[in-house]
Amino acid sequence: MKLKLKIWREGGKYPKGQFVSYDIAGVNDHMSFLEMLDVLNERLISEKEDPIAFEHDCREGICGTCSLVINGYPHGPMQQTTACQLHMRNFRDGETITIEPWRSRSFPIVKDLVVNRDAFDRIIQAGGYISVDTGQAQDGNAIPIEKDQASHAFDAATCIGCGACVAACPNASAMLFVGAKVSHLAQMPQGKVEAATRAQRMVAQHDAEGFGRCSNITACEAECPKGISVEHIARLNREYIASTLGSEKIAN
């Protein structure tokens, strides 16, 4: 295939940021989207040009680093598919593809398509953890957990922290991310130790990072590559209300 790519470049020779157009030929239907960008970067390097900066790691839809908005869709047009799992057979010969980074003031652009998502790390540090004794891990069956409860917790735990929910939300809210992390731990006995304050601390950090408020548009669920439901935001709200009514309320 021959394609025209409109890619956001920022940094280096593009200090203010702008879309730059590239023509690329010989794109194989079986290439992944990131492999196509690799081919373009090889050409740019051979031409003594600065390659396009984009994040990637596992390329298996697990790590969540491939944060690209492709033709207006976080991770591209295929539902429940990360950008690294998106293949070029989903595009047409001669098509123009627009590629840009996540857009949120809480995810500042580092260079080109790379954004800084340290805000998510700070939300996790605020409360997305459990207290455990150090030493040898317990046997897997030492703590009996009801099957449906474990399944619901696992659904929340599939969140890869990519930030697509933020990119999709018109308010740039990260409530689906926070909801998934709180919901995961709230349904497991290991998470009960910090349950009284976890939701409060994580929501407070979410707001401090500058993310917007949830207004129930549900674009986050539609664009989440792991199909995480907004039901986890509802559970977050219940956990938050329950904690504020208890004796462990955190002072602002």
ZADO-1210 file (C-alpha; in nm, 4 decimals, padded with zeros to 6 digits):
<atoms>
<atom x="00.0000" y="00.0000" z="00.0000" code="MET" pos="1"/>
<atom x="00.0870" y="00.3653" z="-00.0418" code="LYS" pos="2"/>
<atom x="-00.0196" y="00.5915" z="00.2424" code="LEU" pos="3"/>
<atom x="00.0019" y="00.9555" z="00.3424" code="LYS" pos="4"/>
<atom x="00.0782" y="01.0076" z="00.7095" code="LEU" pos="5"/>
<atom x="00.0082" y="01.3315" z="00.8952" code="LYS" pos="6"/>
<atom x="00.2120" y="01.3024" z="01.2148" code="ILE" pos="7"/>
<atom x="00.2372" y="01.5454" z="01.5038" code="TRP" pos="8"/>
<atom x="00.5980" y="01.6568" z="01.5516" code="ARG" pos="9"/>
<atom x="00.7015" y="01.8572" z="01.8559" code="GLU" pos="10"/>
<atom x="01.0507" y="01.9327" z="01.9768" code="GLY" pos="11"/>
<atom x="01.3787" y="01.9691" z="01.7888" code="GLY" pos="12"/>
<atom x="01.3146" y="02.1489" z="01.4596" code="LYS" pos="13"/>
<atom x="00.9438" y="02.1767" z="01.5475" code="TYR" pos="14"/>
<atom x="00.9543" y="02.3696" z="01.8791" code="PRO" pos="15"/>
<atom x="00.5908" y="02.4829" z="01.8705" code="LYS" pos="16"/>
<atom x="00.4521" y="02.1530" z="01.7424" code="GLY" pos="17"/>
<atom x="00.2863" y="02.0917" z="01.4061" code="GLN" pos="18"/>
<atom x="00.1592" y="01.8203" z="01.1765" code="PHE" pos="19"/>
<atom x="00.4142" y="01.7023" z="00.9230" code="VAL" pos="20"/>
<atom x="00.3141" y="01.4966" z="00.6174" code="SER" pos="21"/>
<atom x="00.5028" y="01.1881" z="00.4999" code="TYR" pos="22"/>
<atom x="00.4404" y="00.9614" z="00.2011" code="ASP" pos="23"/>
<atom x="00.5205" y="00.5960" z="00.2571" code="ILE" pos="24"/>
<atom x="00.5047" y="00.3124" z="00.0040" code="ALA" pos="25"/>
<atom x="00.5443" y="-00.0638" z="00.0197" code="GLY" pos="26"/>
<atom x="00.3338" y="-00.1053" z="00.3334" code="VAL" pos="27"/>
<atom x="00.2504" y="-00.4721" z="00.3841" code="ASN" pos="28"/>
<atom x="-00.1011" y="-00.5697" z="00.4946" code="ASP" pos="29"/>
<atom x="00.0500" y="-00.7926" z="00.7632" code="HIS" pos="30"/>
<atom x="00.2572" y="-00.5183" z="00.9239" code="MET" pos="31"/>
<atom x="00.1516" y="-00.3896" z="01.2617" code="SER" pos="32"/>
<atom x="00.0950" y="-00.0163" z="01.2896" code="PHE" pos="33"/>
<atom x="00.4158" y="00.0267" z="01.4877" code="LEU" pos="34"/>
<atom x="00.6129" y="-00.1756" z="01.2326" code="GLU" pos="35"/>
<atom x="00.4920" y="00.0687" z="00.9697" code="MET" pos="36"/>
<atom x="00.6278" y="00.3547" z="01.1825" code="LEU" pos="37"/>
<atom x="00.9542" y="00.1611" z="01.2194" code="ASP" pos="38"/>
<atom x="00.9861" y="00.1479" z="00.8406" code="VAL" pos="39"/>
<atom x="00.9248" y="00.5222" z="00.8150" code="LEU" pos="40"/>
<atom x="01.1831" y="00.5910" z="01.0866" code="ASN" pos="41"/>
<atom x="01.4431" y="00.3754" z="00.9099" code="GLU" pos="42"/>
<atom x="01.3908" y="00.5890" z="00.6011" code="ARG" pos="43"/>
<atom x="01.4159" y="00.9136" z="00.7974" code="LEU" pos="44"/>
<atom x="01.7386" y="00.7989" z="00.9626" code="ILE" pos="45"/>
<atom x="01.8866" y="00.7027" z="00.6240" code="SER" pos="46"/>
<atom x="01.7983" y="01.0531" z="00.5027" code="GLU" pos="47"/>
<atom x="01.9738" y="01.2069" z="00.8074" code="LYS" pos="48"/>
<atom x="01.6392" y="01.3235" z="00.9430" code="GLU" pos="49"/>
<atom x="01.5257" y="01.3086" z="01.3059" code="ASP" pos="50"/>
<atom x="01.3139" y="00.9929" z="01.3527" code="PRO" pos="51"/>
<atom x="00.9632" y="01.0168" z="01.4954" code="ILE" pos="52"/>
<atom x="00.9574" y="00.9592" z="01.8704" code="ALA" pos="53"/>
<atom x="00.6850" y="00.7207" z="01.9843" code="PHE" pos="54"/>
<atom x="00.6545" y="00.4904" z="02.2852" code="GLU" pos="55"/>
<atom x="00.6486" y="00.1119" z="02.2691" code="HIS" pos="56"/>
<atom x="00.7674" y="-00.1786" z="02.4759" code="ASP" pos="57"/>
<atom x="00.5999" y="-00.5208" z="02.4746" code="CYS" pos="58"/>
<atom x="00.4081" y="-00.4795" z="02.1457" code="ARG" pos="59"/>
<atom x="00.1651" y="-00.7397" z="02.2785" code="GLU" pos="60"/>
<atom x="-00.1096" y="-00.5164" z="02.4186" code="GLY" pos="61"/>
<atom x="00.0089" y="-00.5577" z="02.7772" code="ILE" pos="62"/>
<atom x="00.2332" y="-00.2673" z="02.8795" code="CYS" pos="63"/>
<atom x="00.0100" y="00.0220" z="02.7700" code="GLY" pos="64"/>
<atom x="00.2903" y="00.2429" z="02.6376" code="THR" pos="65"/>
<atom x="00.1799" y="00.2657" z="02.2720" code="CYS" pos="66"/>
<atom x="-00.0262" y="00.5801" z="02.3270" code="SER" pos="67"/>
<atom x="-00.1320" y="00.7047" z="01.9827" code="LEU" pos="68"/>
<atom x="-00.4469" y="00.8775" z="01.8612" code="VAL" pos="69"/>
<atom x="-00.5027" y="00.7410" z="01.5112" code="ILE" pos="70"/>
<atom x="-00.7560" y="00.9165" z="01.2891" code="ASN" pos="71"/>
<atom x="-00.9152" y="01.0646" z="01.5987" code="GLY" pos="72"/>
<atom x="-00.9438" y="00.7361" z="01.7913" code="TYR" pos="73"/>
<atom x="-00.7210" y="00.6455" z="02.0877" code="PRO" pos="74"/>
<atom x="-00.5304" y="00.3335" z="01.9752" code="HIS" pos="75"/>
<atom x="-00.7015" y="00.3486" z="01.6357" code="GLY" pos="76"/>
<atom x="-01.0363" y="00.2472" z="01.4836" code="PRO" pos="77"/>
<atom x="-01.0493" y="-00.1151" z="01.6027" code="MET" pos="78"/>
<atom x="-01.2346" y="-00.1715" z="01.9286" code="GLN" pos="79"/>
<atom x="-01.0524" y="-00.3324" z="02.2225" code="GLN" pos="80"/>
<atom x="-00.7237" y="-00.3222" z="02.0331" code="THR" pos="81"/>
<atom x="-00.4053" y="-00.1416" z="02.1332" code="THR" pos="82"/>
<atom x="-00.2067" y="00.0518" z="01.8735" code="ALA" pos="83"/>
<atom x="00.0661" y="-00.2144" z="01.8758" code="CYS" pos="84"/>
<atom x="-00.1928" y="-00.4838" z="01.7909" code="GLN" pos="85"/>
<atom x="-00.3473" y="-00.2800" z="01.5110" code="LEU" pos="86"/>
<atom x="-00.2522" y="-00.4107" z="01.1652" code="HIS" pos="87"/>
<atom x="-00.2284" y="-00.2289" z="00.8355" code="MET" pos="88"/>
<atom x="-00.4900" y="-00.4518" z="00.6731" code="ARG" pos="89"/>
<atom x="-00.7420" y="-00.2297" z="00.8507" code="ASN" pos="90"/>
<atom x="-00.6451" y="00.0637" z="00.6278" code="PHE" pos="91"/>
<atom x="-00.6971" y="00.1277" z="00.2552" code="ARG" pos="92"/>
<atom x="-00.4414" y="00.1921" z="-00.0158" code="ASP" pos="93"/>
<atom x="-00.4020" y="00.5665" z="-00.0673" code="GLY" pos="94"/>
<atom x="-00.5560" y="00.6550" z="00.2702" code="GLU" pos="95"/>
<atom x="-00.4426" y="00.9529" z="00.4751" code="THR" pos="96"/>
<atom x="-00.3753" y="00.8595" z="00.8381" code="ILE" pos="97"/>
<atom x="-00.3492" y="01.1246" z="01.1092" code="THR" pos="98"/>
<atom x="-00.1353" y="01.0319" z="01.4115" code="ILE" pos="99"/>
<atom x="-00.1089" y="01.2423" z="01.7250" code="GLU" pos="100"/>
<atom x="-00.0339" y="01.1976" z="02.0964" code="PRO" pos="101"/>
<atom x="-00.2755" y="01.1865" z="02.3901" code="TRP" pos="102"/>
<atom x="-00.4163" y="01.5366" z="02.4429" code="ARG" pos="103"/>
<atom x="-00.4374" y="01.6329" z="02.8104" code="SER" pos="104"/>
<atom x="-00.2641" y="01.8959" z="03.0207" code="ARG" pos="105"/>
<atom x="-00.1985" y="01.6178" z="03.2717" code="SER" pos="106"/>
<atom x="-00.0037" y="01.4288" z="03.0022" code="PHE" pos="107"/>
<atom x="00.2487" y="01.6891" z="02.8797" code="PRO" pos="108"/>
<atom x="00.4175" y="01.6108" z="02.5501" code="ILE" pos="109"/>
<atom x="00.7817" y="01.5066" z="02.5845" code="VAL" pos="110"/>
<atom x="00.8558" y="01.4847" z="02.2126" code="LYS" pos="111"/>
<atom x="00.6465" y="01.4102" z="01.9039" code="ASP" pos="112"/>
<atom x="00.4080" y="01.1294" z="02.0043" code="LEU" pos="113"/>
<atom x="00.5568" y="01.0660" z="02.3505" code="VAL" pos="114"/>
<atom x="00.3734" y="01.1995" z="02.6561" code="VAL" pos="115"/>
<atom x="00.4649" y="01.2006" z="03.0241" code="ASN" pos="116"/>
<atom x="00.2189" y="00.9827" z="03.2185" code="ARG" pos="117"/>
<atom x="00.3827" y="01.0170" z="03.5588" code="ASP" pos="118"/>
<atom x="00.0480" y="01.1469" z="03.6866" code="ALA" pos="119"/>
<atom x="-00.0843" y="00.7891" z="03.6781" code="PHE" pos="120"/>
<atom x="00.2117" y="00.6707" z="03.8854" code="ASP" pos="121"/>
<atom x="00.1420" y="00.9351" z="04.1477" code="ARG" pos="122"/>
<atom x="-00.2254" y="00.8302" z="04.1657" code="ILE" pos="123"/>
<atom x="-00.1156" y="00.4710" z="04.2288" code="ILE" pos="124"/>
<atom x="00.1339" y="00.5884" z="04.4913" code="GLN" pos="125"/>
<atom x="-00.1475" y="00.7741" z="04.6669" code="ALA" pos="126"/>
<atom x="-00.3494" y="00.4598" z="04.7347" code="GLY" pos="127"/>
<atom x="-00.3309" y="00.1894" z="04.4695" code="GLY" pos="128"/>
<atom x="-00.1425" y="-00.0612" z="04.6821" code="TYR" pos="129"/>
<atom x="-00.1922" y="-00.3157" z="04.9611" code="ILE" pos="130"/>
<atom x="-00.0096" y="-00.3740" z="05.2893" code="SER" pos="131"/>
<atom x="00.1550" y="-00.7153" z="05.3054" code="VAL" pos="132"/>
<atom x="00.4197" y="-00.8770" z="05.5198" code="ASP" pos="133"/>
<atom x="00.7526" y="-00.9272" z="05.3494" code="THR" pos="134"/>
<atom x="00.8895" y="-01.2757" z="05.3008" code="GLY" pos="135"/>
<atom x="00.7723" y="-01.5775" z="05.1108" code="GLN" pos="136"/>
<atom x="00.4490" y="-01.5435" z="04.9171" code="ALA" pos="137"/>
<atom x="00.1406" y="-01.7192" z="05.0448" code="GLN" pos="138"/>
<atom x="00.0089" y="-02.0259" z="04.8723" code="ASP" pos="139"/>
<atom x="-00.2403" y="-01.9390" z="04.6004" code="GLY" pos="140"/>
<atom x="-00.5276" y="-02.1120" z="04.7810" code="ASN" pos="141"/>
<atom x="-00.4471" y="-01.9801" z="05.1290" code="ALA" pos="142"/>
<atom x="-00.7185" y="-01.7112" z="05.1056" code="ILE" pos="143"/>
<atom x="-01.0461" y="-01.8472" z="04.9620" code="PRO" pos="144"/>
<atom x="-01.2141" y="-01.5944" z="04.7306" code="ILE" pos="145"/>
<atom x="-01.5621" y="-01.6388" z="04.5824" code="GLU" pos="146"/>
<atom x="-01.5466" y="-01.7061" z="04.2078" code="LYS" pos="147"/>
<atom x="-01.7686" y="-01.4194" z="04.0885" code="ASP" pos="148"/>
<atom x="-01.5869" y="-01.1762" z="04.3149" code="GLN" pos="149"/>
<atom x="-01.2493" y="-01.2880" z="04.1825" code="ALA" pos="150"/>
<atom x="-01.3743" y="-01.2610" z="03.8230" code="SER" pos="151"/>
<atom x="-01.4989" y="-00.9050" z="03.8736" code="HIS" pos="152"/>
<atom x="-01.1701" y="-00.8094" z="04.0367" code="ALA" pos="153"/>
<atom x="-00.9797" y="-00.9609" z="03.7446" code="PHE" pos="154"/>
<atom x="-01.1912" y="-00.7603" z="03.4966" code="ASP" pos="155"/>
<atom x="-01.0773" y="-00.4420" z="03.6699" code="ALA" pos="156"/>
<atom x="-00.7169" y="-00.5641" z="03.6960" code="ALA" pos="157"/>
<atom x="-00.6890" y="-00.5901" z="03.3167" code="THR" pos="158"/>
<atom x="-00.6411" y="-00.2107" z="03.3052" code="CYS" pos="159"/>
<atom x="-00.2986" y="-00.1487" z="03.1488" code="ILE" pos="160"/>
<atom x="-00.2810" y="00.2186" z="03.2491" code="GLY" pos="161"/>
<atom x="-00.2400" y="00.3392" z="02.8919" code="CYS" pos="162"/>
<atom x="-00.4448" y="00.6588" z="02.9337" code="GLY" pos="163"/>
<atom x="-00.6831" y="00.6033" z="02.6421" code="ALA" pos="164"/>
<atom x="-00.9702" y="00.6879" z="02.8778" code="CYS" pos="165"/>
<atom x="-00.8179" y="01.0333" z="02.9302" code="VAL" pos="166"/>
<atom x="-00.7588" y="01.0855" z="02.5579" code="ALA" pos="167"/>
<atom x="-01.1174" y="00.9847" z="02.4757" code="ALA" pos="168"/>
<atom x="-01.2906" y="01.1888" z="02.7458" code="CYS" pos="169"/>
<atom x="-01.3897" y="01.5469" z="02.6504" code="PRO" pos="170"/>
<atom x="-01.3163" y="01.6395" z="03.0128" code="ASN" pos="171"/>
<atom x="-00.9817" y="01.4553" z="03.0115" code="ALA" pos="172"/>
<atom x="-01.0996" y="01.2570" z="03.3127" code="SER" pos="173"/>
<atom x="-00.9041" y="00.9563" z="03.4376" code="ALA" pos="174"/>
<atom x="-01.1908" y="00.8204" z="03.6449" code="MET" pos="175"/>
<atom x="-01.2019" y="00.4909" z="03.4537" code="LEU" pos="176"/>
<atom x="-00.8370" y="00.4328" z="03.5410" code="PHE" pos="177"/>
<atom x="-00.8914" y="00.5254" z="03.9070" code="VAL" pos="178"/>
<atom x="-01.2147" y="00.3260" z="03.9181" code="GLY" pos="179"/>
<atom x="-01.0464" y="00.0149" z="03.7791" code="ALA" pos="180"/>
<atom x="-00.7627" y="00.0322" z="04.0321" code="LYS" pos="181"/>
<atom x="-00.9929" y="00.0963" z="04.3281" code="VAL" pos="182"/>
<atom x="-01.2457" y="-00.1651" z="04.2142" code="SER" pos="183"/>
<atom x="-00.9762" y="-00.4288" z="04.1676" code="HIS" pos="184"/>
<atom x="-00.8481" y="-00.3953" z="04.5240" code="LEU" pos="185"/>
<atom x="-01.1883" y="-00.3304" z="04.6834" code="ALA" pos="186"/>
<atom x="-01.3099" y="-00.6753" z="04.5800" code="GLN" pos="187"/>
<atom x="-01.0118" y="-00.8675" z="04.7167" code="MET" pos="188"/>
<atom x="-00.9534" y="-00.9438" z="05.0860" code="PRO" pos="189"/>
<atom x="-00.5924" y="-00.8292" z="05.0514" code="GLN" pos="190"/>
<atom x="-00.7184" y="-00.4804" z="04.9697" code="GLY" pos="191"/>
<atom x="-00.9306" y="-00.4327" z="05.2800" code="LYS" pos="192"/>
<atom x="-00.6504" y="-00.2887" z="05.4968" code="VAL" pos="193"/>
<atom x="-00.6457" y="00.0458" z="05.3119" code="GLU" pos="194"/>
<atom x="-01.0094" y="00.0326" z="05.1966" code="ALA" pos="195"/>
<atom x="-01.1216" y="00.3114" z="05.4315" code="ALA" pos="196"/>
<atom x="-00.8926" y="00.5715" z="05.2731" code="THR" pos="197"/>
<atom x="-00.7899" y="00.4358" z="04.9309" code="ARG" pos="198"/>
<atom x="-01.0684" y="00.5946" z="04.7241" code="ALA" pos="199"/>
<atom x="-01.0320" y="00.9307" z="04.8975" code="GLN" pos="200"/>
<atom x="-00.6571" y="00.9454" z="04.8475" code="ARG" pos="201"/>
<atom x="-00.6629" y="00.8365" z="04.4838" code="MET" pos="202"/>
<atom x="-00.9472" y="01.0723" z="04.3880" code="VAL" pos="203"/>
<atom x="-00.7716" y="01.3600" z="04.5658" code="ALA" pos="204"/>
<atom x="-00.4511" y="01.2890" z="04.3712" code="GLN" pos="205"/>
<atom x="-00.6519" y="01.2557" z="04.0474" code="HIS" pos="206"/>
<atom x="-00.7899" y="01.6058" z="04.1003" code="ASP" pos="207"/>
<atom x="-00.4515" y="01.7456" z="04.2050" code="ALA" pos="208"/>
<atom x="-00.3003" y="01.6215" z="03.8772" code="GLU" pos="209"/>
<atom x="-00.5482" y="01.8343" z="03.6808" code="GLY" pos="210"/>
<atom x="-00.7666" y="01.5604" z="03.5334" code="PHE" pos="211"/>
<atom x="-01.1285" y="01.6573" z="03.4677" code="GLY" pos="212"/>
<atom x="-01.4419" y="01.5317" z="03.6366" code="ARG" pos="213"/>
<atom x="-01.6472" y="01.2431" z="03.5001" code="CYS" pos="214"/>
<atom x="-01.9742" y="01.3482" z="03.3350" code="SER" pos="215"/>
<atom x="-02.0958" y="00.9993" z="03.2362" code="ASN" pos="216"/>
<atom x="-02.0352" y="01.0345" z="02.8624" code="ILE" pos="217"/>
<atom x="-01.8787" y="00.6828" z="02.8652" code="THR" pos="218"/>
<atom x="-01.6378" y="00.7547" z="02.5780" code="ALA" pos="219"/>
<atom x="-01.3717" y="00.6037" z="02.8053" code="CYS" pos="220"/>
<atom x="-01.5395" y="00.2614" z="02.8006" code="GLU" pos="221"/>
<atom x="-01.5914" y="00.2782" z="02.4237" code="ALA" pos="222"/>
<atom x="-01.2224" y="00.3469" z="02.3576" code="GLU" pos="223"/>
<atom x="-01.0641" y="00.1342" z="02.6317" code="CYS" pos="224"/>
<atom x="-00.8477" y="-00.1312" z="02.4615" code="PRO" pos="225"/>
<atom x="-00.9340" y="-00.3759" z="02.7414" code="LYS" pos="226"/>
<atom x="-01.3081" y="-00.3066" z="02.7403" code="GLY" pos="227"/>
<atom x="-01.3187" y="-00.1969" z="03.1046" code="ILE" pos="228"/>
<atom x="-01.6724" y="-00.1045" z="03.2060" code="SER" pos="229"/>
<atom x="-01.7843" y="00.2227" z="03.3635" code="VAL" pos="230"/>
<atom x="-01.9399" y="00.0015" z="03.6300" code="GLU" pos="231"/>
<atom x="-01.6026" y="00.0328" z="03.8004" code="HIS" pos="232"/>
<atom x="-01.6527" y="00.4093" z="03.8232" code="ILE" pos="233"/>
<atom x="-01.9828" y="00.3368" z="03.9984" code="ALA" pos="234"/>
<atom x="-01.8005" y="00.1124" z="04.2465" code="ARG" pos="235"/>
<atom x="-01.5400" y="00.3853" z="04.2972" code="LEU" pos="236"/>
<atom x="-01.8211" y="00.6262" z="04.3847" code="ASN" pos="237"/>
<atom x="-01.9653" y="00.3793" z="04.6357" code="ARG" pos="238"/>
<atom x="-01.6239" y="00.3233" z="04.7924" code="GLU" pos="239"/>
<atom x="-01.5648" y="00.6975" z="04.8110" code="TYR" pos="240"/>
<atom x="-01.9011" y="00.7719" z="04.9733" code="ILE" pos="241"/>
<atom x="-01.8618" y="00.4865" z="05.2209" code="ALA" pos="242"/>
<atom x="-01.5160" y="00.6066" z="05.3224" code="SER" pos="243"/>
<atom x="-01.6263" y="00.9671" z="05.3752" code="THR" pos="244"/>
<atom x="-01.9043" y="00.8490" z="05.6059" code="LEU" pos="245"/>
<atom x="-01.6629" y="00.6446" z="05.8164" code="GLY" pos="246"/>
<atom x="-01.4162" y="00.7465" z="06.0820" code="SER" pos="247"/>
<atom x="-01.1177" y="00.7484" z="05.8426" code="GLU" pos="248"/>
<atom x="-01.2080" y="01.0621" z="05.6521" code="LYS" pos="249"/>
<atom x="-00.8966" y="01.2391" z="05.5231" code="ILE" pos="250"/>
<atom x="-00.8541" y="01.6070" z="05.5976" code="ALA" pos="251"/>
<atom x="-00.8195" y="01.8238" z="05.2885" code="ASN" pos="252"/>
</atoms>
